[in-house]
């Protein structure tokens, strides 16, 4: 029998990969940042589903650390560009 939470996690990881693929052809830097934020959010939701499927909190802790590091990186990148389109 297929685990529902594992299936949801796999679907969310596929969607996060699609959002990452959107980063490459993004016309402006701001479009790339939005796609990256969407990919991070979807990947963290996938990690949350994987935490429920596996039943271990270690995955959840790593998802929180992953999200904080990635979101700080995107905030820093947006601050460096100061809203300029390139």
Biopython code that builds the backbone (N, CA, C, O; Angstrom):
import numpy as np
from Bio.PDB.StructureBuilder import StructureBuilder

atoms = [
    (1, "UNK", "N", (0.836, -1.179, 0.000)),
    (1, "UNK", "CA", (0.000, 0.000, 0.000)),
    (1, "UNK", "C", (0.882, 1.244, 0.000)),
    (1, "UNK", "O", (1.924, 1.272, 0.655)),
    (2, "UNK", "N", (0.469, 2.259, -0.725)),
    (2, "UNK", "CA", (1.250, 3.480, -0.858)),
    (2, "UNK", "C", (0.977, 4.395, 0.338)),
    (2, "UNK", "O", (-0.173, 4.637, 0.703)),
    (3, "UNK", "N", (2.048, 4.892, 0.932)),
    (3, "UNK", "CA", (1.924, 5.835, 2.039)),
    (3, "UNK", "C", (1.529, 7.200, 1.477)),
    (3, "UNK", "O", (2.212, 7.734, 0.604)),
    (4, "UNK", "N", (0.444, 7.755, 1.969)),
    (4, "UNK", "CA", (-0.079, 9.018, 1.452)),
    (4, "UNK", "C", (0.894, 10.170, 1.678)),
    (4, "UNK", "O", (1.079, 11.005, 0.793)),
    (5, "UNK", "N", (1.509, 10.221, 2.839)),
    (5, "UNK", "CA", (2.429, 11.311, 3.143)),
    (5, "UNK", "C", (3.700, 11.229, 2.302)),
    (5, "UNK", "O", (4.247, 12.255, 1.896)),
    (6, "UNK", "N", (4.167, 10.013, 2.043)),
    (6, "UNK", "CA", (5.347, 9.849, 1.191)),
    (6, "UNK", "C", (5.029, 10.262, -0.240)),
    (6, "UNK", "O", (5.847, 10.905, -0.898)),
    (7, "UNK", "N", (3.852, 9.896, -0.722)),
    (7, "UNK", "CA", (3.429, 10.305, -2.058)),
    (7, "UNK", "C", (3.314, 11.824, -2.155)),
    (7, "UNK", "O", (3.727, 12.414, -3.154)),
    (8, "UNK", "N", (2.757, 12.459, -1.126)),
    (8, "UNK", "CA", (2.649, 13.922, -1.116)),
    (8, "UNK", "C", (4.028, 14.566, -1.110)),
    (8, "UNK", "O", (4.246, 15.573, -1.783)),
    (9, "UNK", "N", (4.967, 13.987, -0.349)),
    (9, "UNK", "CA", (6.325, 14.531, -0.308)),
    (9, "UNK", "C", (6.994, 14.430, -1.668)),
    (9, "UNK", "O", (7.659, 15.370, -2.102)),
    (10, "UNK", "N", (6.827, 13.305, -2.343)),
    (10, "UNK", "CA", (7.425, 13.141, -3.670)),
    (10, "UNK", "C", (6.835, 14.135, -4.656)),
    (10, "UNK", "O", (7.562, 14.724, -5.456)),
    (11, "UNK", "N", (5.524, 14.324, -4.605)),
    (11, "UNK", "CA", (4.874, 15.307, -5.487)),
    (11, "UNK", "C", (5.380, 16.723, -5.210)),
    (11, "UNK", "O", (5.610, 17.495, -6.141)),
    (12, "UNK", "N", (5.549, 17.059, -3.948)),
    (12, "UNK", "CA", (6.048, 18.395, -3.611)),
    (12, "UNK", "C", (7.495, 18.579, -4.041)),
    (12, "UNK", "O", (7.875, 19.673, -4.460)),
    (13, "UNK", "N", (8.308, 17.537, -3.946)),
    (13, "UNK", "CA", (9.693, 17.636, -4.412)),
    (13, "UNK", "C", (9.751, 17.813, -5.926)),
    (13, "UNK", "O", (10.613, 18.530, -6.432)),
    (14, "UNK", "N", (8.849, 17.171, -6.646)),
    (14, "UNK", "CA", (8.790, 17.362, -8.097)),
    (14, "UNK", "C", (8.386, 18.799, -8.423)),
    (14, "UNK", "O", (8.940, 19.414, -9.334)),
    (15, "UNK", "N", (7.421, 19.328, -7.678)),
    (15, "UNK", "CA", (7.017, 20.727, -7.893)),
    (15, "UNK", "C", (8.143, 21.700, -7.539)),
    (15, "UNK", "O", (8.319, 22.714, -8.215)),
    (16, "UNK", "N", (8.904, 21.400, -6.489)),
    (16, "UNK", "CA", (10.043, 22.250, -6.135)),
    (16, "UNK", "C", (11.103, 22.218, -7.231)),
    (16, "UNK", "O", (11.725, 23.237, -7.532)),
    (17, "UNK", "N", (11.305, 21.038, -7.828)),
    (17, "UNK", "CA", (12.253, 20.941, -8.929)),
    (17, "UNK", "C", (11.783, 21.772, -10.116)),
    (17, "UNK", "O", (12.594, 22.414, -10.784)),
    (18, "UNK", "N", (10.486, 21.764, -10.382)),
    (18, "UNK", "CA", (9.940, 22.594, -11.460)),
    (18, "UNK", "C", (10.148, 24.079, -11.165)),
    (18, "UNK", "O", (10.426, 24.857, -12.077)),
    (19, "UNK", "N", (10.019, 24.468, -9.920)),
    (19, "UNK", "CA", (10.258, 25.875, -9.556)),
    (19, "UNK", "C", (11.733, 26.228, -9.721)),
    (19, "UNK", "O", (12.062, 27.348, -10.111)),
    (20, "UNK", "N", (12.617, 25.288, -9.429)),
    (20, "UNK", "CA", (14.049, 25.530, -9.643)),
    (20, "UNK", "C", (14.337, 25.667, -11.134)),
    (20, "UNK", "O", (15.168, 26.481, -11.537)),
    (21, "UNK", "N", (13.657, 24.877, -11.943)),
    (21, "UNK", "CA", (13.849, 24.993, -13.392)),
    (21, "UNK", "C", (13.373, 26.350, -13.905)),
    (21, "UNK", "O", (13.846, 26.814, -14.942)),
    (22, "UNK", "N", (12.455, 26.987, -13.205)),
    (22, "UNK", "CA", (11.976, 28.321, -13.580)),
    (22, "UNK", "C", (13.030, 29.382, -13.300)),
    (22, "UNK", "O", (12.991, 30.461, -13.892)),
    (23, "UNK", "N", (13.966, 29.094, -12.414)),
    (23, "UNK", "CA", (15.005, 30.063, -12.081)),
    (23, "UNK", "C", (15.921, 30.313, -13.274)),
    (23, "UNK", "O", (16.340, 31.446, -13.511)),
    (24, "UNK", "N", (16.228, 29.271, -14.018)),
    (24, "UNK", "CA", (17.193, 29.395, -15.106)),
    (24, "UNK", "C", (16.769, 30.373, -16.200)),
    (24, "UNK", "O", (17.570, 31.232, -16.569)),
    (25, "UNK", "N", (15.538, 30.284, -16.741)),
    (25, "UNK", "CA", (15.191, 31.225, -17.807)),
    (25, "UNK", "C", (14.548, 32.519, -17.315)),
    (25, "UNK", "O", (14.014, 33.281, -18.121)),
    (26, "UNK", "N", (14.590, 32.777, -16.026)),
    (26, "UNK", "CA", (13.931, 33.964, -15.485)),
    (26, "UNK", "C", (14.441, 35.229, -16.149)),
    (26, "UNK", "O", (15.651, 35.426, -16.261)),
    (27, "UNK", "N", (13.529, 36.095, -16.593)),
    (27, "UNK", "CA", (13.965, 37.282, -17.329)),
    (27, "UNK", "C", (14.696, 38.312, -16.466)),
    (27, "UNK", "O", (15.603, 38.988, -16.951)),
    (28, "UNK", "N", (14.317, 38.435, -15.212)),
    (28, "UNK", "CA", (14.986, 39.414, -14.352)),
    (28, "UNK", "C", (15.437, 38.745, -13.060)),
    (28, "UNK", "O", (15.041, 37.622, -12.747)),
    (29, "UNK", "N", (16.260, 39.451, -12.333)),
    (29, "UNK", "CA", (16.760, 38.948, -11.056)),
    (29, "UNK", "C", (15.627, 38.779, -10.048)),
    (29, "UNK", "O", (15.634, 37.835, -9.257)),
    (30, "UNK", "N", (14.660, 39.683, -10.074)),
    (30, "UNK", "CA", (13.543, 39.578, -9.141)),
    (30, "UNK", "C", (12.663, 38.370, -9.443)),
    (30, "UNK", "O", (12.145, 37.743, -8.519)),
    (31, "UNK", "N", (12.485, 38.032, -10.719)),
    (31, "UNK", "CA", (11.737, 36.824, -11.072)),
    (31, "UNK", "C", (12.456, 35.582, -10.566)),
    (31, "UNK", "O", (11.820, 34.631, -10.112)),
    (32, "UNK", "N", (13.765, 35.591, -10.645)),
    (32, "UNK", "CA", (14.543, 34.453, -10.148)),
    (32, "UNK", "C", (14.432, 34.325, -8.633)),
    (32, "UNK", "O", (14.356, 33.216, -8.105)),
    (33, "UNK", "N", (14.422, 35.458, -7.933)),
    (33, "UNK", "CA", (14.276, 35.409, -6.472)),
    (33, "UNK", "C", (12.905, 34.888, -6.063)),
    (33, "UNK", "O", (12.795, 34.133, -5.096)),
    (34, "UNK", "N", (11.872, 35.274, -6.775)),
    (34, "UNK", "CA", (10.532, 34.777, -6.465)),
    (34, "UNK", "C", (10.451, 33.277, -6.721)),
    (34, "UNK", "O", (9.872, 32.540, -5.922)),
    (35, "UNK", "N", (11.027, 32.823, -7.828)),
    (35, "UNK", "CA", (11.035, 31.386, -8.119)),
    (35, "UNK", "C", (11.832, 30.623, -7.071)),
    (35, "UNK", "O", (11.452, 29.518, -6.685)),
    (36, "UNK", "N", (12.930, 31.200, -6.610)),
    (36, "UNK", "CA", (13.732, 30.546, -5.574)),
    (36, "UNK", "C", (12.971, 30.481, -4.255)),
    (36, "UNK", "O", (13.014, 29.460, -3.569)),
    (37, "UNK", "N", (12.281, 31.548, -3.894)),
    (37, "UNK", "CA", (11.475, 31.531, -2.673)),
    (37, "UNK", "C", (10.359, 30.497, -2.758)),
    (37, "UNK", "O", (10.067, 29.811, -1.779)),
    (38, "UNK", "N", (9.737, 30.387, -3.926)),
    (38, "UNK", "CA", (8.692, 29.375, -4.110)),
    (38, "UNK", "C", (9.278, 27.973, -4.000)),
    (38, "UNK", "O", (8.673, 27.097, -3.382)),
    (39, "UNK", "N", (10.446, 27.752, -4.591)),
    (39, "UNK", "CA", (11.087, 26.435, -4.527)),
    (39, "UNK", "C", (11.454, 26.065, -3.093)),
    (39, "UNK", "O", (11.274, 24.919, -2.681)),
    (40, "UNK", "N", (11.963, 27.022, -2.340)),
    (40, "UNK", "CA", (12.325, 26.757, -0.941)),
    (40, "UNK", "C", (11.081, 26.419, -0.122)),
    (40, "UNK", "O", (11.092, 25.480, 0.674)),
    (41, "UNK", "N", (10.019, 27.180, -0.319)),
    (41, "UNK", "CA", (8.786, 26.945, 0.429)),
    (41, "UNK", "C", (8.185, 25.576, 0.105)),
    (41, "UNK", "O", (7.759, 24.850, 1.004)),
    (42, "UNK", "N", (8.153, 25.232, -1.175)),
    (42, "UNK", "CA", (7.585, 23.935, -1.576)),
    (42, "UNK", "C", (8.463, 22.793, -1.080)),
    (42, "UNK", "O", (7.950, 21.766, -0.636)),
    (43, "UNK", "N", (9.782, 22.964, -1.152)),
    (43, "UNK", "CA", (10.683, 21.917, -0.662)),
    (43, "UNK", "C", (10.534, 21.717, 0.847)),
    (43, "UNK", "O", (10.588, 20.585, 1.329)),
    (44, "UNK", "N", (10.347, 22.801, 1.588)),
    (44, "UNK", "CA", (10.144, 22.665, 3.034)),
    (44, "UNK", "C", (8.817, 21.972, 3.344)),
    (44, "UNK", "O", (8.726, 21.205, 4.302)),
    (45, "UNK", "N", (7.802, 22.236, 2.546)),
    (45, "UNK", "CA", (6.529, 21.520, 2.719)),
    (45, "UNK", "C", (6.716, 20.038, 2.420)),
    (45, "UNK", "O", (6.133, 19.187, 3.092)),
    (46, "UNK", "N", (7.530, 19.728, 1.411)),
    (46, "UNK", "CA", (7.839, 18.335, 1.117)),
    (46, "UNK", "C", (8.603, 17.669, 2.245)),
    (46, "UNK", "O", (8.363, 16.503, 2.560)),
    (47, "UNK", "N", (9.523, 18.403, 2.851)),
    (47, "UNK", "CA", (10.258, 17.854, 3.994)),
    (47, "UNK", "C", (9.344, 17.650, 5.199)),
    (47, "UNK", "O", (9.536, 16.714, 5.974)),
    (48, "UNK", "N", (8.359, 18.517, 5.356)),
    (48, "UNK", "CA", (7.387, 18.327, 6.435)),
    (48, "UNK", "C", (6.569, 17.060, 6.206)),
    (48, "UNK", "O", (6.336, 16.293, 7.140)),
    (49, "UNK", "N", (6.134, 16.841, 4.972)),
    (49, "UNK", "CA", (5.403, 15.598, 4.655)),
    (49, "UNK", "C", (6.293, 14.381, 4.846)),
    (49, "UNK", "O", (5.831, 13.338, 5.309)),
    (50, "UNK", "N", (7.566, 14.506, 4.492)),
    (50, "UNK", "CA", (8.503, 13.403, 4.678)),
    (50, "UNK", "C", (8.729, 13.126, 6.157)),
    (50, "UNK", "O", (8.909, 11.974, 6.554)),
    (51, "UNK", "N", (8.721, 14.176, 6.976)),
    (51, "UNK", "CA", (8.833, 14.000, 8.428)),
    (51, "UNK", "C", (7.662, 13.187, 8.965)),
    (51, "UNK", "O", (7.850, 12.296, 9.793)),
    (52, "UNK", "N", (6.468, 13.487, 8.499)),
    (52, "UNK", "CA", (5.287, 12.746, 8.947)),
    (52, "UNK", "C", (5.349, 11.305, 8.452)),
    (52, "UNK", "O", (4.997, 10.379, 9.182)),
    (53, "UNK", "N", (5.799, 11.114, 7.204)),
    (53, "UNK", "CA", (5.862, 9.766, 6.635)),
    (53, "UNK", "C", (6.891, 8.899, 7.351)),
    (53, "UNK", "O", (6.639, 7.724, 7.618)),
    (54, "UNK", "N", (8.053, 9.478, 7.662)),
    (54, "UNK", "CA", (9.123, 8.706, 8.292)),
    (54, "UNK", "C", (8.983, 8.635, 9.812)),
    (54, "UNK", "O", (9.463, 7.693, 10.443)),
    (55, "UNK", "N", (8.329, 9.625, 10.389)),
    (55, "UNK", "CA", (8.118, 9.630, 11.829)),
    (55, "UNK", "C", (9.323, 10.055, 12.636)),
    (55, "UNK", "O", (9.430, 9.695, 13.808)),
    (56, "UNK", "N", (10.237, 10.811, 12.044)),
    (56, "UNK", "CA", (11.408, 11.290, 12.769)),
    (56, "UNK", "C", (11.482, 12.812, 12.701)),
    (56, "UNK", "O", (11.198, 13.415, 11.666)),
    (57, "UNK", "N", (11.862, 13.412, 13.803)),
    (57, "UNK", "CA", (11.934, 14.870, 13.858)),
    (57, "UNK", "C", (13.239, 15.421, 13.310)),
    (57, "UNK", "O", (13.362, 16.631, 13.119)),
    (58, "UNK", "N", (14.207, 14.567, 13.055)),
    (58, "UNK", "CA", (15.489, 15.027, 12.520)),
    (58, "UNK", "C", (15.299, 15.689, 11.155)),
    (58, "UNK", "O", (15.970, 16.674, 10.846)),
    (59, "UNK", "N", (14.406, 15.166, 10.352)),
    (59, "UNK", "CA", (14.127, 15.755, 9.043)),
    (59, "UNK", "C", (13.501, 17.135, 9.214)),
    (59, "UNK", "O", (13.811, 18.056, 8.458)),
    (60, "UNK", "N", (12.631, 17.281, 10.193)),
    (60, "UNK", "CA", (11.996, 18.576, 10.449)),
    (60, "UNK", "C", (13.019, 19.611, 10.904)),
    (60, "UNK", "O", (12.974, 20.760, 10.466)),
    (61, "UNK", "N", (13.931, 19.215, 11.772)),
    (61, "UNK", "CA", (14.979, 20.141, 12.218)),
    (61, "UNK", "C", (15.867, 20.564, 11.061)),
    (61, "UNK", "O", (16.249, 21.730, 10.956)),
    (62, "UNK", "N", (16.194, 19.617, 10.193)),
    (62, "UNK", "CA", (17.022, 19.969, 9.036)),
    (62, "UNK", "C", (16.251, 20.868, 8.071)),
    (62, "UNK", "O", (16.849, 21.734, 7.434)),
    (63, "UNK", "N", (14.942, 20.682, 7.952)),
    (63, "UNK", "CA", (14.127, 21.542, 7.089)),
    (63, "UNK", "C", (14.103, 22.968, 7.624)),
    (63, "UNK", "O", (14.162, 23.924, 6.850)),
    (64, "UNK", "N", (14.018, 23.114, 8.933)),
    (64, "UNK", "CA", (14.012, 24.455, 9.526)),
    (64, "UNK", "C", (15.345, 25.150, 9.282)),
    (64, "UNK", "O", (15.373, 26.324, 8.912)),
    (65, "UNK", "N", (16.445, 24.439, 9.484)),
    (65, "UNK", "CA", (17.771, 25.017, 9.246)),
    (65, "UNK", "C", (17.944, 25.354, 7.771)),
    (65, "UNK", "O", (18.470, 26.414, 7.431)),
    (66, "UNK", "N", (17.500, 24.451, 6.889)),
    (66, "UNK", "CA", (17.570, 24.678, 5.444)),
    (66, "UNK", "C", (16.792, 25.940, 5.063)),
    (66, "UNK", "O", (17.292, 26.769, 4.303)),
    (67, "UNK", "N", (15.587, 26.086, 5.582)),
    (67, "UNK", "CA", (14.750, 27.240, 5.247)),
    (67, "UNK", "C", (15.374, 28.542, 5.732)),
    (67, "UNK", "O", (15.399, 29.531, 4.999)),
    (68, "UNK", "N", (15.873, 28.545, 6.952)),
    (68, "UNK", "CA", (16.468, 29.768, 7.495)),
    (68, "UNK", "C", (17.676, 30.193, 6.677)),
    (68, "UNK", "O", (17.812, 31.368, 6.337)),
    (69, "UNK", "N", (18.556, 29.246, 6.356)),
    (69, "UNK", "CA", (19.757, 29.577, 5.589)),
    (69, "UNK", "C", (19.395, 30.074, 4.194)),
    (69, "UNK", "O", (19.953, 31.064, 3.721)),
    (70, "UNK", "N", (18.469, 29.394, 3.541)),
    (70, "UNK", "CA", (18.097, 29.784, 2.180)),
    (70, "UNK", "C", (17.369, 31.120, 2.143)),
    (70, "UNK", "O", (17.634, 31.945, 1.270)),
    (71, "UNK", "N", (16.455, 31.342, 3.081)),
    (71, "UNK", "CA", (15.738, 32.610, 3.084)),
    (71, "UNK", "C", (16.648, 33.779, 3.455)),
    (71, "UNK", "O", (16.476, 34.878, 2.927)),
    (72, "UNK", "N", (17.598, 33.567, 4.339)),
    (72, "UNK", "CA", (18.576, 34.622, 4.636)),
    (72, "UNK", "C", (19.406, 34.922, 3.395)),
    (72, "UNK", "O", (19.729, 36.078, 3.121)),
    (73, "UNK", "N", (19.751, 33.878, 2.646)),
    (73, "UNK", "CA", (20.496, 34.083, 1.400)),
    (73, "UNK", "C", (19.708, 34.866, 0.369)),
    (73, "UNK", "O", (20.268, 35.724, -0.312)),
    (74, "UNK", "N", (18.426, 34.589, 0.242)),
    (74, "UNK", "CA", (17.627, 35.334, -0.728)),
    (74, "UNK", "C", (17.407, 36.780, -0.269)),
    (74, "UNK", "O", (17.378, 37.693, -1.094)),
    (75, "UNK", "N", (17.256, 36.989, 1.026)),
    (75, "UNK", "CA", (17.117, 38.359, 1.532)),
    (75, "UNK", "C", (18.405, 39.140, 1.287)),
    (75, "UNK", "O", (18.365, 40.308, 0.898)),
    (76, "UNK", "N", (19.532, 38.498, 1.512)),
    (76, "UNK", "CA", (20.827, 39.149, 1.262)),
    (76, "UNK", "C", (20.991, 39.470, -0.219)),
    (76, "UNK", "O", (21.472, 40.547, -0.574)),
    (77, "UNK", "N", (20.592, 38.537, -1.084)),
    (77, "UNK", "CA", (20.698, 38.765, -2.521)),
    (77, "UNK", "C", (19.787, 39.907, -2.963)),
    (77, "UNK", "O", (20.183, 40.735, -3.783)),
    (78, "UNK", "N", (18.585, 39.955, -2.431)),
    (78, "UNK", "CA", (17.660, 41.049, -2.779)),
    (78, "UNK", "C", (18.183, 42.382, -2.247)),
    (78, "UNK", "O", (18.018, 43.418, -2.892)),
    (79, "UNK", "N", (18.806, 42.355, -1.085)),
    (79, "UNK", "CA", (19.362, 43.593, -0.522)),
    (79, "UNK", "C", (20.527, 44.102, -1.359)),
    (79, "UNK", "O", (20.688, 45.309, -1.544)),
    (80, "UNK", "N", (21.335, 43.181, -1.862)),
    (80, "UNK", "CA", (22.475, 43.598, -2.675)),
    (80, "UNK", "C", (22.037, 44.237, -3.993)),
    (80, "UNK", "O", (22.686, 45.163, -4.480)),
    (81, "UNK", "N", (20.952, 43.749, -4.565)),
    (81, "UNK", "CA", (20.459, 44.298, -5.834)),
    (81, "UNK", "C", (19.625, 45.541, -5.629)),
    (81, "UNK", "O", (19.497, 46.357, -6.541)),
    (82, "UNK", "N", (19.052, 45.702, -4.442)),
    (82, "UNK", "CA", (18.216, 46.858, -4.078)),
    (82, "UNK", "C", (17.100, 47.108, -5.082)),
    (82, "UNK", "O", (16.780, 48.255, -5.394)),
    (83, "UNK", "N", (16.502, 46.015, -5.593)),
    (83, "UNK", "CA", (15.360, 46.136, -6.486)),
    (83, "UNK", "C", (15.704, 46.488, -7.913)),
    (83, "UNK", "O", (14.805, 46.764, -8.707)),
    (84, "UNK", "N", (16.979, 46.486, -8.267)),
    (84, "UNK", "CA", (17.366, 46.799, -9.633)),
    (84, "UNK", "C", (17.078, 45.592, -10.528)),
    (84, "UNK", "O", (17.338, 44.450, -10.149)),
    (85, "UNK", "N", (16.549, 45.854, -11.700)),
    (85, "UNK", "CA", (16.335, 44.770, -12.652)),
    (85, "UNK", "C", (17.521, 44.705, -13.580)),
    (85, "UNK", "O", (17.983, 45.724, -14.092)),
    (86, "UNK", "N", (18.013, 43.494, -13.793)),
    (86, "UNK", "CA", (19.192, 43.325, -14.659)),
    (86, "UNK", "C", (18.892, 42.357, -15.746)),
    (86, "UNK", "O", (19.754, 42.078, -16.580)),
]
sb = StructureBuilder()
sb.init_structure("model")
sb.init_model(0)
sb.init_chain("A")
sb.init_seg("    ")
for serial, (resi, resn, name, xyz) in enumerate(atoms, 1):
    if name == "N":
        sb.init_residue(resn, " ", resi, " ")
    sb.init_atom(name, np.array(xyz, "f"), 0.0, 1.0, " ", f" {name:<3s}", serial, name[0])
structure = sb.get_structure()
